Each structure stands twice: as C-alpha cells, then as structure tokens.
Amino acid sequence: MNMLTWLVRAKRWAQRPPSEKRVKFVLAIIAGCILLFLIERYFGWPDALTPNRIGRSPKL
C-alpha cells in the first residue's frame, strides 16, 4: 500500500478508535506470539517437528 492509504487509515483510526475489547484481544494475540517465541528459544525446536529429507542426498 502507498503512504496515502496508510494516512487515510490513520485518520479513520483517530476519528473512531477501536474498542477496549478489541485492543485487549490484539494485545493477547501479541503476548501469545511472544510467549511461543520465548518457549521456542528457551527449550529449542523439537526434533519430532523437524522434517526428514527424503530423496536425493545433497552432494558433498
């Protein structure tokens, strides 16, 4: 999108801000994503979810 579209969206948001319920919902989603990221960083990626390469082996 171009800058004009973003400015129009910002104007509309300033005139009619989202409800408190929607803001809490978006913050909960962001917090969940951050939590999943931190868990993945702390414990690492599980081996069971790593795909196995099938077919030709890479040339060494």
C-alpha positions in Angstrom: 0.0 0.0 0.0 1.1 3.5 -0.6 1.6 6.2 2.0 -1.8 7.9 1.2 -3.7 4.8 2.1 -1.9 4.5 5.4 -2.6 8.1 6.2 -6.3 7.6 5.5 -6.4 4.6 7.7 -4.6 6.5 10.5 -7.2 9.3 10.1 -10.1 6.9 10.4 -8.5 5.2 13.4 -8.0 8.6 15.1 -11.6 9.5 14.5 -13.0 6.2 15.6 -10.5 4.3 17.8 -11.0 0.6 18.3 -13.0 -0.6 21.4 -11.2 -1.6 24.5 -12.2 -5.2 23.9 -10.5 -5.3 20.5 -7.3 -3.7 21.9 -7.2 -6.4 24.7 -7.8 -9.1 22.0 -4.9 -7.8 19.9 -2.6 -7.5 22.9 -3.4 -11.0 23.9 -2.5 -12.3 20.5 0.8 -10.4 20.5 1.5 -11.7 24.1 0.8 -15.3 22.9 3.2 -14.9 20.0 5.9 -13.6 22.2 5.3 -16.4 24.7 5.6 -19.0 21.9 8.8 -17.4 20.6 10.4 -17.4 24.1 9.4 -21.0 24.7 11.0 -22.0 21.4 14.1 -20.0 22.2 14.4 -21.5 25.7 13.6 -25.1 25.0 14.6 -25.3 21.3 12.8 -26.7 18.3 11.5 -30.3 19.0 13.1 -33.0 16.8 9.7 -34.5 16.1 8.7 -31.4 14.2 11.8 -31.3 12.0 11.1 -32.7 8.6 13.3 -35.5 7.4 14.8 -35.2 3.9 13.5 -37.8 1.6 15.0 -38.4 -1.9 18.4 -37.5 -3.1 21.1 -36.7 -0.6 22.9 -33.5 -1.0 26.2 -33.6 -2.9 29.2 -33.2 -0.6 
